[in-house]
């Protein structure tokens, strides 16, 4: 009886350890995906802002100031 209890406890600890490591790996991969998404959104906002500046002539005015 004692042997089963010890063995069951060892199995429970082992399955808990596997669950924790799988959870940590999942959280890490989700975190990386969120970081990549945030970077892509920032790049998109920057490209849109630069396109708007180009259309309104802001970049050309800045370029002329640099050249002069």
C-alpha positions, -999 to +999 in steps of 0.1 A: +000+000+000+028+024+009+045+016-023+015+026-044+011+058-026+048+067-032+046+056-068+013+076-074+029+106-058+059+103-080+036+101-111+017+131-099+049+151-095+061+140-129+029+149-146+028+183-128+064+190-139+055+181-175+024+203-174+044+232-160+071+230-186+045+227-214+027+257-200+059+277-198+068+268-235+033+278-246+034+311-228+068+319-243+057+312-278+025+332-273+047+361-260+069+359-290+039+360-313+025+390-295+059+408-298+061+401-335+025+413-340+033+445-321+064+451-342+045+446-374+018+471-362+044+497-353+061+493-387+027+496-405+019+528-385+053+543-395+049+534-431+015+550-432+028+581-414+056+584-439+033+580-468+010+608-454+040+631-449+051+624-485+016+632-498+014+664-478+049+675-488+064+675-453+092+652-464+101+674-493+103+705-471+125+687-447+147+674-475+151+710-489+161+722-454+188+695-453+201+704-487+202+742-482 
